[in-house]
Amino acid sequence: MFYCLFKKIYFASKSAIEKENKKWILRECTPEDVEIKTHAYSDSGNIQHLCNICRAKSSTVDFPTIIDIHGGGWLCGDKDTNSNFNCHL
């Protein structure tokens, strides 16, 4: 019985968090001078095995690399949750 109650609360919370994340992502704007490319880091075909690469469009110099690993704990969010933040770095 406890497991059923936990499962119900877990999925209700997950759904609410995902809904808010999507609203937040839609409000954010990617800077015009930044391009985003999606790269598959595995040949599995799984959409969860993709990463975003953000870089300045007109850059003539190399910049340091910043790797952002989304830590949603398999509860909420995905690689796009931090996408806009990463583009501003």
N, C-alpha and C positions, 0 to 999 in steps of 0.2 A: 504494500500500500504506500509506504514511504517513497519507494522508487517511482511509482506512478505520479505522485504529487510532485516530486522533484523534476521528473521529466516534463510535466506540464508547465511548471514555472520556468524551467530552463528554456524551452522552446518559445514561450511567450516573451521572455526577456530577450532572447536572441533576435526574434522577429522585430521587436521594438527598437533595439539598438541598430540593426541593419537598416531599418526605415529611416532613422535619424541620420545615419552615416551617408546614405544616398542623397538626402536633402543637403547635407553639408557639402558633399563633393560637387553637387550641381551649382552651388552658390560660388564656389571658388573659380578663379580665372587663372589660366596659364599665361605667364608673361609672353608677349608677342615675339620676343627675340629668343625664345626657347623652343627647341623641337624635341618631341618625345617619340622614341622608337620602341616598339615592343620586340623583345628577343626571347626565343625559346631556348632554355638552357638544358632541355632534355628532348629526346626524340619520341617521347611517350604519346604526344598528341593531347595530353591533359592540359586544360587551360590554366590550371594552377601551377604549371611549370613554365610560367612566363615571367619576365622581368621587364620593367620600364627603364629605358636609358634616356636621361634628360641631358641636353647639352645646348650651349649657346649656338645659334644659327650662324653667326658671323665671326666666330672665334678664329683667331689666327695663332693663338697660343694654346698650349696644353694646360689643363686645369687638374688639380688633384681629384681623385676618384672618391666618392662617398657612397658607401653601400648601406642601404636602409633595408633591414630585414623586418618585415611586418610581424609583430608578435601578438596576433589576435587570439592565441591560445585555442584555436579551432572553435572559438565562440562567435566572433564577429569580425567584420572587416575583411579586406583583401589588399592586394598590392596597390590598388588605386586609392585606398584610404589616405595615404600620405603623399600621393602623387604631386599635388599642388605645392605642398610644403617643400618637397624635394626640388622642384623646379625653381624655387626662389633661392635655393642655396647656391 
